[in-house]
Amino acid sequence: QLQLVESGGGLVQAGGSLRLSCAASGRTFSSYAMGWFRQAPGKELEAVAVITRSGNSTYYGDSVKGRFTISRDNAKNTVYLQMSSLKPEDTALYYCAADYISSSTSYRTRASSYEYWGQGTQVTVSS
């Protein structure tokens, strides 16, 4: 089992910034591509950002490109999501997820590919 614990969510005004963290334990963190997903009330789960095992390649959803940055520190077993220029439409429950993948340079964006999930952290952006 890989345990994932998110932190860093909260209430922020539009235009502000937040940094989410996801601490992993239980298995070899570097064996997993990592992703951040979000779900707003009444909406589907959405892939926000994904990073390869090595950290050399990333994916961003169209709605967050240029505003969010995903990174990871394999020595600390932690993945981060730096969120800037936040908008009210970024309001959602944000989940960290892990995908066991053999390639260190590939990633997947479908939520169904991710085996382990955190409990989620709420991000609320006020206008």
Secondary structure by P-SEA (a helix, b strand, c coil): cbbbbbcccccccccbbbbbbbbbcccccccccccccccccccccccccccccccccccccccccccbbbbbcccccbbbbbbccccccccccccccccccccccccccccccccccccbbbbbbcc
